[in-house]
Amino acid sequence: MLKTTDCYKKLGRSIILEDLREWCDAQKDWSQMFGSSFMLKPAPFWIDEDPFIARLLKDGWKEPHIMKNYPHSFYNFHIDKDNKPCAINLLLGENENCCTVFLGDQLATRQNRALELRYDYGHFYLLNTQIKHGVFNFGKDRYLF
């Protein structure tokens, strides 16, 4: 049975959330990845103004990026590369019509157990990226640190 504690853990709050969101809205050029629904951009140089992010970078976490999902898009279910067993995410903005879904064991042909991560606005999350996961975005542009 798929459990929340296997998939993700809620962490502390960001103090630069609104600044990051404004930065995202001002960006014009995003690097396209995986078709038209997913874009990527390196995080701004001032990202370490958040104490939590600064600590992660000091502890050796690398390559902070911001992902953009277009409205009415789906980022297919996947498991991240072996060299990335987990990730720290921060949803930049509120998007009630978007959901991150983890898939568990297959129940029968074409059926799986599923668990939704509902982001609490402003909080970081530690995600187990070795469990199959994907994103449905039925709302506006979605930005994720």
N, C-alpha and C positions, 0 to 999 in steps of 0.2 A: 504494500500500500504506500502510495506517495504521501510524504509528510512535508509540511511547511519547513520544518527544521532541516530537512535534507536539501531543500532548494535554495533558501535564502534566509538572511538574518538582517533585521533592521538595526542600523547604527545611528550615530549622532547626526546633528543638524548642520547644514551648511550656513556660513555667514555671508557668502558671496553669491547666493543663488540668483537674486534679482539682477546683479551685475552680469552674471554669465548669460542669463536669458536675453538681456538687452544686447549683449555682444553677438549672440547667435542671430537675433533678428536683423542686426546691421550687416551681417556677412552676405556677400553676393556670390562668391565662388566656392563651391563645395566639390570635393573630389568624389566622383561617382563610383560606387561599388555595387556589385550584385544587382545590376539593372537599375531601373528608374526609381525604386522606392527607398533606396538607402544611400545616404551620403555621409562623408567623413571629413573631419577637419581637425588638425592639431589644436589642442586647447591653447588659449592665450597665455602669453609669457607670465602674466600676473596671477595665474591660477593658485600659486602657493601663498596668496594672501589669506586663504582659508587655512586655519591651523591643522585641521584634519588632513587636508590634501598635502600640506607641507610635511607633515609627519610621514605620510605614505611615501612621498618622494625621497625623504631622508632615509627611510627604511629600505629603499631600493626598488620601489614600484616604478615602472617605466611607461613611457608613451601615453600620457593622458590625451584622450581624444574626445571629441564630441560627435555624436552620431545624429543624423537627421533622417526621420522617416516622413515621407510625404503623406498628405491626407489620403484616405481610402487605399491604404497599401498594406501589404503583409510581408514581414521579414520571415522567411521560411524557417521551419524547425531545423535545428542543428545542434551539434556538440562542438564546443570550441577546441582548438588545437591542443595537443598534449602539453605543450609548453605554457598553456594558460588554463590552469585548473580552476581558477576563480576570477571574479571581476568585482570591482566596486562601481556601483551605478548611482547616479543622482539624476532623477527626472527634473528637467529644467522647465518648470511651468506646470500648470494643471491641465490635464487632458483626460476628461472623464470618459471619452469614447475611444480609449486606447487601452490595450491590456497586454501584459507579458504573461505567457503561459508556459508552464513546464509540463512535459509529458512523462508519464510513468509507464508501468508495465502494460503490455497489450492484453486486453481482456478477451477479445475475440477478433476475428477478421475485421479489419477496418475500425476497431474501437480501442481506445486507450484511456487510462486514468489520466486526468488532467488537473492541474492546480494553477490558479491565477495569483499573480503577485499584484496587489493593489498598492501602489506607491503612496506613502504618507508624505504629503507635500513638504519639501525642504530637507528630507532625511536621505542619508546615504544608505545603500544596501549592499551587503556582501552576497554575491550570487555564486552558486555552484554551477559552473559552466560545463561540467561533465555530465549534467542531466540535460536531455534534449529540451530545448526551449525556442520560442519564437515570439513575434510581436504582431498583433493586429492593430492597425491604426485607422479608425473610422472617424477621427476628428480632424483637427487642424494639424499644422506642422508640429512634429514631436521632436524635441531635442533631449538627448541623454548624454550626460558626462560619464 
